[in-house]
Amino acid sequence: MLGQLNILPPSSAKLALNATFRFGFLHATTGGGTSGSFNIPAEKDDKRQAFDLRTFDGFSLERWRVAAVPLYLVDNAV
């Protein structure tokens, strides 16, 4: 998953994440945990078109790239 989000470059190497980080990362990216851990779930709104999973994944990946590239450029410019 970290490679798909362009957090780490694609590699065949195996990584072991810290258990606390892995737990928090999984809950943050999948919406797991209690409703108080990441805010309260939104109520269903019949006026809006529902996203299918593929559309949502594409949108979130694009937003991640838009946010990550400027941070990468600023970090490497210092």
Buried (B, 14 or more C-beta within 10 A) or exposed (E): EEEEEBEEEEEEEEEEEEEEEEEBBBBEEEEEEEEEEEEEEEEEEEEEEEEEEEEEEEEEEEEBEEEEEEEEEEEEEE
